[in-house]
Amino acid sequence: MLQKIKRLFVIKTKFEACLIIYALALGAIERGSVYLHQFPGWSGKMLFLAATGSVFLAGAKIFDCLRFERERRDAERALVTADA
């Protein structure tokens, strides 16, 4: 039962990754707009760019991890079929 619950928190497909990245982007835009109001001028704009830029870094990392996990799973399957 615990394994089933654990699987709910694992990103398995690119579609799920895109949904997560979209949610991160919405939060970053909201946080960035607060920065623009709290810090008028260039400092607010820099903080806005930092908040939104972090989404690009996180998204790239999520996609890289998905690719790595898929390659590892494919390699394990190839090893199992080669042994059989």
Biopython code that builds the backbone (N, CA, C, O; Angstrom):
import numpy as np
from Bio.PDB.StructureBuilder import StructureBuilder

atoms = [
    (1, "MET", "N", (0.823, -1.188, 0.000)),
    (1, "MET", "CA", (0.000, 0.000, 0.000)),
    (1, "MET", "C", (0.873, 1.259, 0.000)),
    (1, "MET", "O", (0.566, 2.240, -0.678)),
    (2, "LEU", "N", (1.947, 1.216, 0.759)),
    (2, "LEU", "CA", (2.842, 2.362, 0.819)),
    (2, "LEU", "C", (3.510, 2.610, -0.533)),
    (2, "LEU", "O", (3.765, 3.757, -0.898)),
    (3, "GLN", "N", (3.791, 1.544, -1.271)),
    (3, "GLN", "CA", (4.376, 1.685, -2.602)),
    (3, "GLN", "C", (3.424, 2.402, -3.550)),
    (3, "GLN", "O", (3.863, 3.207, -4.371)),
    (4, "LYS", "N", (2.139, 2.124, -3.449)),
    (4, "LYS", "CA", (1.150, 2.782, -4.305)),
    (4, "LYS", "C", (1.085, 4.271, -4.014)),
    (4, "LYS", "O", (0.969, 5.083, -4.932)),
    (5, "ILE", "N", (1.158, 4.627, -2.756)),
    (5, "ILE", "CA", (1.153, 6.042, -2.382)),
    (5, "ILE", "C", (2.436, 6.713, -2.846)),
    (5, "ILE", "O", (2.415, 7.853, -3.311)),
    (6, "LYS", "N", (3.543, 6.011, -2.721)),
    (6, "LYS", "CA", (4.834, 6.554, -3.140)),
    (6, "LYS", "C", (4.854, 6.833, -4.638)),
    (6, "LYS", "O", (5.444, 7.822, -5.072)),
    (7, "ARG", "N", (4.222, 5.985, -5.428)),
    (7, "ARG", "CA", (4.201, 6.158, -6.880)),
    (7, "ARG", "C", (3.451, 7.407, -7.314)),
    (7, "ARG", "O", (3.675, 7.910, -8.415)),
    (8, "LEU", "N", (2.563, 7.916, -6.462)),
    (8, "LEU", "CA", (1.844, 9.138, -6.803)),
    (8, "LEU", "C", (2.758, 10.353, -6.882)),
    (8, "LEU", "O", (2.445, 11.329, -7.564)),
    (9, "PHE", "N", (3.884, 10.290, -6.186)),
    (9, "PHE", "CA", (4.796, 11.419, -6.119)),
    (9, "PHE", "C", (6.000, 11.264, -7.046)),
    (9, "PHE", "O", (6.988, 11.983, -6.895)),
    (10, "VAL", "N", (5.932, 10.349, -7.992)),
    (10, "VAL", "CA", (7.011, 10.123, -8.943)),
    (10, "VAL", "C", (6.569, 10.624, -10.304)),
    (10, "VAL", "O", (5.492, 10.271, -10.783)),
    (11, "ILE", "N", (7.400, 11.444, -10.924)),
    (11, "ILE", "CA", (7.119, 11.944, -12.265)),
    (11, "ILE", "C", (7.547, 10.860, -13.245)),
    (11, "ILE", "O", (8.719, 10.485, -13.294)),
    (12, "LYS", "N", (6.585, 10.355, -14.031)),
    (12, "LYS", "CA", (6.873, 9.223, -14.906)),
    (12, "LYS", "C", (6.894, 9.592, -16.385)),
    (12, "LYS", "O", (7.589, 8.940, -17.165)),
    (13, "THR", "N", (6.156, 10.613, -16.788)),
    (13, "THR", "CA", (6.058, 10.945, -18.206)),
    (13, "THR", "C", (6.405, 12.415, -18.433)),
    (13, "THR", "O", (6.449, 13.217, -17.499)),
    (14, "LYS", "N", (6.649, 12.740, -19.697)),
    (14, "LYS", "CA", (6.942, 14.130, -20.043)),
    (14, "LYS", "C", (5.722, 15.017, -19.820)),
    (14, "LYS", "O", (5.860, 16.191, -19.475)),
    (15, "PHE", "N", (4.529, 14.460, -20.014)),
    (15, "PHE", "CA", (3.315, 15.232, -19.772)),
    (15, "PHE", "C", (3.220, 15.641, -18.307)),
    (15, "PHE", "O", (2.901, 16.790, -18.002)),
    (16, "GLU", "N", (3.495, 14.705, -17.399)),
    (16, "GLU", "CA", (3.485, 15.029, -15.970)),
    (16, "GLU", "C", (4.554, 16.073, -15.654)),
    (16, "GLU", "O", (4.332, 16.974, -14.845)),
    (17, "ALA", "N", (5.711, 15.945, -16.295)),
    (17, "ALA", "CA", (6.784, 16.918, -16.078)),
    (17, "ALA", "C", (6.347, 18.307, -16.535)),
    (17, "ALA", "O", (6.621, 19.304, -15.867)),
    (18, "CYS", "N", (5.670, 18.362, -17.667)),
    (18, "CYS", "CA", (5.194, 19.655, -18.174)),
    (18, "CYS", "C", (4.176, 20.277, -17.229)),
    (18, "CYS", "O", (4.171, 21.493, -17.036)),
    (19, "LEU", "N", (3.315, 19.456, -16.642)),
    (19, "LEU", "CA", (2.352, 19.981, -15.676)),
    (19, "LEU", "C", (3.049, 20.545, -14.441)),
    (19, "LEU", "O", (2.663, 21.593, -13.923)),
    (20, "ILE", "N", (4.068, 19.847, -13.979)),
    (20, "ILE", "CA", (4.829, 20.322, -12.819)),
    (20, "ILE", "C", (5.542, 21.626, -13.150)),
    (20, "ILE", "O", (5.530, 22.565, -12.353)),
    (21, "ILE", "N", (6.159, 21.686, -14.316)),
    (21, "ILE", "CA", (6.884, 22.891, -14.720)),
    (21, "ILE", "C", (5.918, 24.055, -14.891)),
    (21, "ILE", "O", (6.245, 25.187, -14.535)),
    (22, "TYR", "N", (4.732, 23.790, -15.430)),
    (22, "TYR", "CA", (3.717, 24.837, -15.563)),
    (22, "TYR", "C", (3.327, 25.390, -14.194)),
    (22, "TYR", "O", (3.209, 26.602, -14.017)),
    (23, "ALA", "N", (3.130, 24.497, -13.235)),
    (23, "ALA", "CA", (2.783, 24.943, -11.880)),
    (23, "ALA", "C", (3.924, 25.763, -11.265)),
    (23, "ALA", "O", (3.679, 26.770, -10.601)),
    (24, "LEU", "N", (5.152, 25.333, -11.486)),
    (24, "LEU", "CA", (6.298, 26.103, -10.995)),
    (24, "LEU", "C", (6.355, 27.481, -11.641)),
    (24, "LEU", "O", (6.664, 28.473, -10.980)),
    (25, "ALA", "N", (6.055, 27.537, -12.940)),
    (25, "ALA", "CA", (6.084, 28.811, -13.653)),
    (25, "ALA", "C", (5.009, 29.762, -13.134)),
    (25, "ALA", "O", (5.261, 30.956, -12.977)),
    (26, "LEU", "N", (3.818, 29.241, -12.868)),
    (26, "LEU", "CA", (2.763, 30.099, -12.314)),
    (26, "LEU", "C", (3.184, 30.691, -10.967)),
    (26, "LEU", "O", (2.969, 31.874, -10.702)),
    (27, "GLY", "N", (3.777, 29.864, -10.137)),
    (27, "GLY", "CA", (4.246, 30.354, -8.842)),
    (27, "GLY", "C", (5.368, 31.368, -8.977)),
    (27, "GLY", "O", (5.430, 32.342, -8.227)),
    (28, "ALA", "N", (6.255, 31.136, -9.937)),
    (28, "ALA", "CA", (7.373, 32.059, -10.137)),
    (28, "ALA", "C", (6.886, 33.412, -10.661)),
    (28, "ALA", "O", (7.400, 34.457, -10.263)),
    (29, "ILE", "N", (5.903, 33.387, -11.545)),
    (29, "ILE", "CA", (5.354, 34.639, -12.060)),
    (29, "ILE", "C", (4.656, 35.412, -10.938)),
    (29, "ILE", "O", (4.774, 36.634, -10.849)),
    (30, "GLU", "N", (3.944, 34.703, -10.104)),
    (30, "GLU", "CA", (3.275, 35.352, -8.974)),
    (30, "GLU", "C", (4.307, 35.970, -8.031)),
    (30, "GLU", "O", (4.166, 37.116, -7.604)),
    (31, "ARG", "N", (5.342, 35.196, -7.715)),
    (31, "ARG", "CA", (6.398, 35.704, -6.831)),
    (31, "ARG", "C", (7.116, 36.880, -7.486)),
    (31, "ARG", "O", (7.450, 37.860, -6.820)),
    (32, "GLY", "N", (7.352, 36.780, -8.798)),
    (32, "GLY", "CA", (8.024, 37.866, -9.509)),
    (32, "GLY", "C", (7.210, 39.138, -9.522)),
    (32, "GLY", "O", (7.772, 40.227, -9.408)),
    (33, "SER", "N", (5.899, 39.028, -9.657)),
    (33, "SER", "CA", (5.059, 40.229, -9.640)),
    (33, "SER", "C", (5.080, 40.888, -8.260)),
    (33, "SER", "O", (5.009, 42.113, -8.152)),
    (34, "VAL", "N", (5.178, 40.081, -7.216)),
    (34, "VAL", "CA", (5.310, 40.645, -5.865)),
    (34, "VAL", "C", (6.642, 41.382, -5.743)),
    (34, "VAL", "O", (6.711, 42.455, -5.144)),
    (35, "TYR", "N", (7.697, 40.804, -6.312)),
    (35, "TYR", "CA", (8.996, 41.477, -6.303)),
    (35, "TYR", "C", (8.922, 42.816, -7.021)),
    (35, "TYR", "O", (9.502, 43.798, -6.559)),
    (36, "LEU", "N", (8.214, 42.869, -8.146)),
    (36, "LEU", "CA", (8.114, 44.120, -8.894)),
    (36, "LEU", "C", (7.404, 45.200, -8.085)),
    (36, "LEU", "O", (7.731, 46.380, -8.214)),
    (37, "HIS", "N", (6.441, 44.816, -7.256)),
    (37, "HIS", "CA", (5.738, 45.796, -6.440)),
    (37, "HIS", "C", (6.555, 46.188, -5.205)),
    (37, "HIS", "O", (6.532, 47.348, -4.792)),
    (38, "GLN", "N", (7.267, 45.238, -4.621)),
    (38, "GLN", "CA", (8.043, 45.526, -3.416)),
    (38, "GLN", "C", (9.322, 46.296, -3.731)),
    (38, "GLN", "O", (9.740, 47.164, -2.964)),
    (39, "PHE", "N", (9.933, 45.973, -4.856)),
    (39, "PHE", "CA", (11.202, 46.592, -5.224)),
    (39, "PHE", "C", (11.064, 47.244, -6.600)),
    (39, "PHE", "O", (11.397, 46.622, -7.608)),
    (40, "PRO", "N", (10.578, 48.483, -6.658)),
    (40, "PRO", "CA", (10.445, 49.131, -7.960)),
    (40, "PRO", "C", (11.819, 49.424, -8.573)),
    (40, "PRO", "O", (12.799, 49.651, -7.864)),
    (41, "GLY", "N", (11.861, 49.413, -9.887)),
    (41, "GLY", "CA", (13.121, 49.705, -10.569)),
    (41, "GLY", "C", (13.825, 48.437, -11.017)),
    (41, "GLY", "O", (13.224, 47.370, -11.149)),
    (42, "TRP", "N", (15.120, 48.593, -11.245)),
    (42, "TRP", "CA", (15.887, 47.480, -11.817)),
    (42, "TRP", "C", (16.050, 46.322, -10.846)),
    (42, "TRP", "O", (16.160, 45.173, -11.273)),
    (43, "SER", "N", (16.067, 46.602, -9.541)),
    (43, "SER", "CA", (16.233, 45.499, -8.582)),
    (43, "SER", "C", (15.026, 44.557, -8.610)),
    (43, "SER", "O", (15.191, 43.341, -8.513)),
    (44, "GLY", "N", (13.826, 45.103, -8.740)),
    (44, "GLY", "CA", (12.634, 44.269, -8.851)),
    (44, "GLY", "C", (12.640, 43.458, -10.136)),
    (44, "GLY", "O", (12.229, 42.298, -10.150)),
    (45, "LYS", "N", (13.108, 44.071, -11.211)),
    (45, "LYS", "CA", (13.180, 43.359, -12.492)),
    (45, "LYS", "C", (14.201, 42.222, -12.435)),
    (45, "LYS", "O", (13.978, 41.154, -13.005)),
    (46, "MET", "N", (15.303, 42.450, -11.760)),
    (46, "MET", "CA", (16.320, 41.393, -11.626)),
    (46, "MET", "C", (15.786, 40.235, -10.778)),
    (46, "MET", "O", (16.019, 39.070, -11.101)),
    (47, "LEU", "N", (15.082, 40.548, -9.711)),
    (47, "LEU", "CA", (14.492, 39.490, -8.880)),
    (47, "LEU", "C", (13.407, 38.741, -9.645)),
    (47, "LEU", "O", (13.265, 37.528, -9.490)),
    (48, "PHE", "N", (12.640, 39.454, -10.470)),
    (48, "PHE", "CA", (11.626, 38.812, -11.308)),
    (48, "PHE", "C", (12.301, 37.844, -12.277)),
    (48, "PHE", "O", (11.844, 36.713, -12.441)),
    (49, "LEU", "N", (13.379, 38.276, -12.917)),
    (49, "LEU", "CA", (14.110, 37.398, -13.840)),
    (49, "LEU", "C", (14.717, 36.201, -13.120)),
    (49, "LEU", "O", (14.742, 35.099, -13.668)),
    (50, "ALA", "N", (15.202, 36.400, -11.910)),
    (50, "ALA", "CA", (15.771, 35.283, -11.146)),
    (50, "ALA", "C", (14.689, 34.266, -10.790)),
    (50, "ALA", "O", (14.922, 33.059, -10.863)),
    (51, "ALA", "N", (13.517, 34.747, -10.408)),
    (51, "ALA", "CA", (12.426, 33.833, -10.041)),
    (51, "ALA", "C", (11.968, 33.027, -11.248)),
    (51, "ALA", "O", (11.757, 31.818, -11.150)),
    (52, "THR", "N", (11.816, 33.692, -12.379)),
    (52, "THR", "CA", (11.358, 32.969, -13.567)),
    (52, "THR", "C", (12.474, 32.133, -14.179)),
    (52, "THR", "O", (12.208, 31.070, -14.740)),
    (53, "GLY", "N", (13.700, 32.589, -14.082)),
    (53, "GLY", "CA", (14.826, 31.824, -14.621)),
    (53, "GLY", "C", (15.043, 30.508, -13.896)),
    (53, "GLY", "O", (15.499, 29.529, -14.486)),
    (54, "SER", "N", (14.715, 30.494, -12.626)),
    (54, "SER", "CA", (14.877, 29.256, -11.866)),
    (54, "SER", "C", (13.953, 28.158, -12.391)),
    (54, "SER", "O", (14.266, 26.973, -12.265)),
    (55, "VAL", "N", (12.822, 28.542, -12.977)),
    (55, "VAL", "CA", (11.904, 27.554, -13.550)),
    (55, "VAL", "C", (12.560, 26.873, -14.749)),
    (55, "VAL", "O", (12.400, 25.667, -14.937)),
    (56, "PHE", "N", (13.290, 27.625, -15.555)),
    (56, "PHE", "CA", (13.994, 27.037, -16.689)),
    (56, "PHE", "C", (15.030, 26.017, -16.229)),
    (56, "PHE", "O", (15.167, 24.949, -16.826)),
    (57, "LEU", "N", (15.750, 26.347, -15.177)),
    (57, "LEU", "CA", (16.751, 25.422, -14.644)),
    (57, "LEU", "C", (16.094, 24.163, -14.073)),
    (57, "LEU", "O", (16.561, 23.049, -14.311)),
    (58, "ALA", "N", (15.022, 24.348, -13.327)),
    (58, "ALA", "CA", (14.321, 23.204, -12.743)),
    (58, "ALA", "C", (13.705, 22.335, -13.835)),
    (58, "ALA", "O", (13.760, 21.108, -13.756)),
    (59, "GLY", "N", (13.121, 22.960, -14.850)),
    (59, "GLY", "CA", (12.528, 22.204, -15.953)),
    (59, "GLY", "C", (13.550, 21.390, -16.710)),
    (59, "GLY", "O", (13.300, 20.238, -17.066)),
    (60, "ALA", "N", (14.706, 21.988, -16.957)),
    (60, "ALA", "CA", (15.769, 21.259, -17.650)),
    (60, "ALA", "C", (16.235, 20.068, -16.822)),
    (60, "ALA", "O", (16.486, 18.993, -17.366)),
    (61, "LYS", "N", (16.349, 20.251, -15.528)),
    (61, "LYS", "CA", (16.774, 19.162, -14.645)),
    (61, "LYS", "C", (15.736, 18.044, -14.612)),
    (61, "LYS", "O", (16.095, 16.866, -14.615)),
    (62, "ILE", "N", (14.457, 18.402, -14.580)),
    (62, "ILE", "CA", (13.404, 17.388, -14.570)),
    (62, "ILE", "C", (13.444, 16.571, -15.852)),
    (62, "ILE", "O", (13.358, 15.344, -15.809)),
    (63, "PHE", "N", (13.574, 17.247, -17.000)),
    (63, "PHE", "CA", (13.622, 16.526, -18.273)),
    (63, "PHE", "C", (14.877, 15.657, -18.382)),
    (63, "PHE", "O", (14.821, 14.552, -18.922)),
    (64, "ASP", "N", (16.011, 16.154, -17.868)),
    (64, "ASP", "CA", (17.241, 15.347, -17.881)),
    (64, "ASP", "C", (17.076, 14.093, -17.026)),
    (64, "ASP", "O", (17.512, 13.009, -17.414)),
    (65, "CYS", "N", (16.449, 14.246, -15.869)),
    (65, "CYS", "CA", (16.243, 13.090, -14.992)),
    (65, "CYS", "C", (15.300, 12.073, -15.623)),
    (65, "CYS", "O", (15.508, 10.868, -15.481)),
    (66, "LEU", "N", (14.275, 12.540, -16.310)),
    (66, "LEU", "CA", (13.371, 11.616, -16.997)),
    (66, "LEU", "C", (14.109, 10.830, -18.077)),
    (66, "LEU", "O", (13.916, 9.623, -18.222)),
    (67, "ARG", "N", (14.954, 11.529, -18.832)),
    (67, "ARG", "CA", (15.721, 10.860, -19.885)),
    (67, "ARG", "C", (16.688, 9.842, -19.287)),
    (67, "ARG", "O", (16.813, 8.728, -19.796)),
    (68, "PHE", "N", (17.370, 10.222, -18.207)),
    (68, "PHE", "CA", (18.310, 9.310, -17.558)),
    (68, "PHE", "C", (17.597, 8.066, -17.039)),
    (68, "PHE", "O", (18.079, 6.949, -17.222)),
    (69, "GLU", "N", (16.448, 8.258, -16.392)),
    (69, "GLU", "CA", (15.709, 7.111, -15.860)),
    (69, "GLU", "C", (15.215, 6.199, -16.976)),
    (69, "GLU", "O", (15.229, 4.978, -16.822)),
    (70, "ARG", "N", (14.778, 6.772, -18.099)),
    (70, "ARG", "CA", (14.322, 5.960, -19.227)),
    (70, "ARG", "C", (15.485, 5.162, -19.817)),
    (70, "ARG", "O", (15.338, 3.979, -20.123)),
    (71, "GLU", "N", (16.640, 5.810, -19.977)),
    (71, "GLU", "CA", (17.812, 5.101, -20.511)),
    (71, "GLU", "C", (18.261, 3.985, -19.574)),
    (71, "GLU", "O", (18.628, 2.902, -20.031)),
    (72, "ARG", "N", (18.235, 4.236, -18.281)),
    (72, "ARG", "CA", (18.628, 3.218, -17.314)),
    (72, "ARG", "C", (17.658, 2.037, -17.328)),
    (72, "ARG", "O", (18.075, 0.880, -17.265)),
    (73, "ARG", "N", (16.374, 2.337, -17.410)),
    (73, "ARG", "CA", (15.358, 1.291, -17.465)),
    (73, "ARG", "C", (15.507, 0.462, -18.739)),
    (73, "ARG", "O", (15.373, -0.761, -18.704)),
    (74, "ASP", "N", (15.785, 1.128, -19.867)),
    (74, "ASP", "CA", (15.985, 0.409, -21.126)),
    (74, "ASP", "C", (17.231, -0.470, -21.064)),
    (74, "ASP", "O", (17.231, -1.585, -21.585)),
    (75, "ALA", "N", (18.292, 0.026, -20.430)),
    (75, "ALA", "CA", (19.520, -0.757, -20.301)),
    (75, "ALA", "C", (19.292, -1.983, -19.414)),
    (75, "ALA", "O", (19.802, -3.066, -19.700)),
    (76, "GLU", "N", (18.528, -1.806, -18.345)),
    (76, "GLU", "CA", (18.226, -2.942, -17.468)),
    (76, "GLU", "C", (17.389, -3.986, -18.191)),
    (76, "GLU", "O", (17.613, -5.185, -18.029)),
    (77, "ARG", "N", (16.429, -3.536, -18.985)),
    (77, "ARG", "CA", (15.613, -4.468, -19.760)),
    (77, "ARG", "C", (16.453, -5.206, -20.783)),
    (77, "ARG", "O", (16.266, -6.406, -20.985)),
    (78, "ALA", "N", (17.368, -4.516, -21.427)),
    (78, "ALA", "CA", (18.238, -5.159, -22.413)),
    (78, "ALA", "C", (19.140, -6.181, -21.745)),
    (78, "ALA", "O", (19.407, -7.240, -22.314)),
    (79, "LEU", "N", (19.611, -5.876, -20.548)),
    (79, "LEU", "CA", (20.452, -6.812, -19.805)),
    (79, "LEU", "C", (19.666, -8.055, -19.409)),
    (79, "LEU", "O", (20.184, -9.168, -19.494)),
    (80, "VAL", "N", (18.429, -7.878, -18.979)),
    (80, "VAL", "CA", (17.604, -9.008, -18.575)),
    (80, "VAL", "C", (17.295, -9.887, -19.789)),
    (80, "VAL", "O", (17.351, -11.113, -19.689)),
    (81, "THR", "N", (16.975, -9.289, -20.915)),
    (81, "THR", "CA", (16.668, -10.095, -22.106)),
    (81, "THR", "C", (17.914, -10.773, -22.659)),
    (81, "THR", "O", (17.822, -11.850, -23.249)),
    (82, "ALA", "N", (19.085, -10.150, -22.474)),
    (82, "ALA", "CA", (20.328, -10.776, -22.943)),
    (82, "ALA", "C", (20.683, -11.973, -22.078)),
    (82, "ALA", "O", (21.257, -12.941, -22.576)),
    (83, "ASP", "N", (20.354, -11.927, -20.789)),
    (83, "ASP", "CA", (20.632, -13.045, -19.887)),
    (83, "ASP", "C", (19.671, -14.211, -20.104)),
    (83, "ASP", "O", (20.004, -15.362, -19.819)),
    (84, "ALA", "N", (18.488, -13.907, -20.607)),
    (84, "ALA", "CA", (17.476, -14.971, -20.766)),
    (84, "ALA", "C", (17.669, -15.781, -22.000)),
    (84, "ALA", "O", (16.897, -16.703, -22.260)),
]
sb = StructureBuilder()
sb.init_structure("model")
sb.init_model(0)
sb.init_chain("A")
sb.init_seg("    ")
for serial, (resi, resn, name, xyz) in enumerate(atoms, 1):
    if name == "N":
        sb.init_residue(resn, " ", resi, " ")
    sb.init_atom(name, np.array(xyz, "f"), 0.0, 1.0, " ", f" {name:<3s}", serial, name[0])
structure = sb.get_structure()
